[in-house]
Amino acid sequence: MSQVAQRDDDGESDAIWLFDHEPRGTCHERCPSFGTCHCGCGRGTRATIHDDDRLNRRRGMPYVFSPGHHMRIFHPHAGAYVRSGVEVSRIRPLVFWLREHHGSMRAVATWLGVPESTLRGYAYKQELQRIPPDAAKKIVAAVMFHRPTSTSWQAWEFADRDRWDVRG
């Protein structure tokens, strides 16, 4: 069995390639995911048209991944939140609330210190299921920053609002 370690942010290994073939090149008939992308999306993969021993490709056999999907497994940050992230359905309403409060996605992204395209992905990308826990914490903290202190017993909790400031 081929085993390829995946690195997390600290360079530590946190995942192992569990298939009975190399992660690059083509799959074989004995593989339980034969003909489908090994990232877990379930999409079918194309068959290669050339033999290439250097790249571990066999003519007529399906590729291991759909184009670009290897990055979901072998990118330095891949898989970090796929299983342990926060469901985007819990965060999306908060993003829209922040947009209403600040006027635009660009203003919210600037205030949070995240790329606007990333924030738009959290808000509008329907196929997205989970987001990184750190991003979810920033969004929740931004909403909590705007929470009014309605009673005197809550006032002491937010006396030092700088600790809720996600900008730095």
N, C-alpha and C positions, 0 to 999 in steps of 0.2 A: 504494500500500500504506500502510495506516495504521500508524504507529509510536508506541507509547506506552511511555515509559520506566518502569521499576520501580525504586524506591529501596531501598537496603539500609540498615543501621543508621546509616551515616555520611551518609546523604542522597545517596549517589552512585548513578548509574544502573548496574544490572547485568543488566537484561533488556529485551528489546524485543518489542512486540506484533507478531507476524509474519503476522497474517491480513489479508486484503484488504478488511476492513470495520472499522467502529468496534468497540471492545470493549464498548460498551453498546448495548442494544437488541436487534435481531434479526439473524440470520445470513442468508446468501443461498445460492442453489443452487450457485454456483461455488466455494464454500468447501469445502476437503477435510474439514472437521469438521462439515459441515452436519447439523443435527439432533442432534448430540451436544454435551455440555458441553465448552467450550474449556479447562477447567482440566486436562484429561487423564484424568479419571476414567472416561470412556467412557459415562457415564449419558446417557440421552436427555433432551432438553429439551422443555418444553411450547411450544405455538404461542400467540402472542399473539392476543387477540380484538379489539383496537382499533388503529387507526392513530394514531401520535403522532409528528409530525416533531421535536418538541422532544427526545424521548427516543430518536429513531432507531428506532422500532418500526413494522413493517409487518404489517398484519392477515394472519393465517394463516401467518406465517413463525415458525420456532422461535427462542426466545431464545438468546443466545450462551452463557449459563451456566445451570446448575441453580440453584435458590434457595440463596443463601449461598456458592456456589462461586467467585464473583468475588474473594472475600477471599483465596482461595488464590493468586491471581495479583497482586492489587493492594494487599494489605495491606502496610504498611511492612516487616514481617518475613517476608512470604510468599516461598516458594521458596528461602529462605536455606539450608535443609538438605534439601530434597527430593532433590537429586542428590548433594550432598556430605556428607550427614549419616551418622551411624553406624547400622548395621542394628540395629534394636531387639532382634532375636533374640540378639545378642551381649551386650546390656546387661540384658535381662530377668532372666536367672539371678542377676546381681549384685544387682539390686533385691530379689529374693526372699531372697537371702542376708542382705542388710542388714536386711530385715524380721524375719527369724528372730533376728538378732543383737540388734536394738534393741527387738523386741517388737511393733511396729505400724508401719503405713505413716505414720501421723501423726508418730511419733517420728523416723522416717527423714527425712521431709520437713522437719521442724523442724531436724534436725541438718544437712541439706544446704542449708537455706535456700531451698527451692523450694516452691511451693504443693502441698498434698497431692493435689489433683485432678490436677495435672500428673503427679505421680509415679504415681498410680493409673492414669492413661492409659498411661504407659510399661509398666506391669506387666500390665494386663488388656485393653487395647484391641487386639483381634486384627487389625483392619485397618491399624493403624499399622505402617509399614515402616521408617521412619528417624526418628531423633531428633536434635536440634541437637548439634553437636560439643561445645559448652561444657557442656551437661547431661551428656553421656556422660563427659566428663573429670571432672566433679564426682563422679559415681557411681563411676568407677574409682578415683579418688583416695581416696574414702571406704573402699572395700574394701581398698586398699593400706595405708591407715592402720592397719587391724586386722591386717595380716599379721604373724605372729610372726617374730622374728629368731632363727633356729635356729642359726646359726653365727656365729663371731666375725667373719668377714670381712663378713657382712651387718650386723653391729651398727653399724659406723661409718656405714653408709648411712642408718640410721634413728635416729641419735643425736639429731638435731634433728627430732623428729616434727612440730613446728609447721609446717614447710614443706609437710607433707601435709595439714594441717588445712584442710578445705574451707569451714569456717564463716566465714572472714573473712580 
